[in-house]
Amino acid sequence: MSYRLYNRPGSGGFVVEAALKLAEAPFELVELESKPGTPLAESFRETNPWKQLPVLVLPDGSIMTETAA
């Protein structure tokens, strides 16, 4: 199983993406279409109830949010 990173331009997820690449960890990048400052889709609430980005889904299914990811 691999990591899944939810991101959009301007959210700060590039730091997490860079760390995953440097660690050579397998991951899937999910780029969301919305622009910074616009609300995320309500369906995203299942991934992160606070609807904030970035979100890193760990191989065990747990999530890390914001830049703590």
Phi, psi and omega in degrees: 000150182238178177278157173229123181250119174266129187209165168209155180306134177089000184269352181091001181292346180299331179294316179293317179300316179298318180297318178296319179294317179297324179280355183056036178276136177290134179206157175250129178262122178249104180272120178274146187284334187291155180270154177306139180091349177259147183294146174278160180300145179301328179297338179290342181302333177294326179281316179216109182304334180273354179051049177244155179235157357284164174231130176247119176267121182280161181305332179276001178095349177286161183238151171238139185240164179056206182283350173297338177298000000 
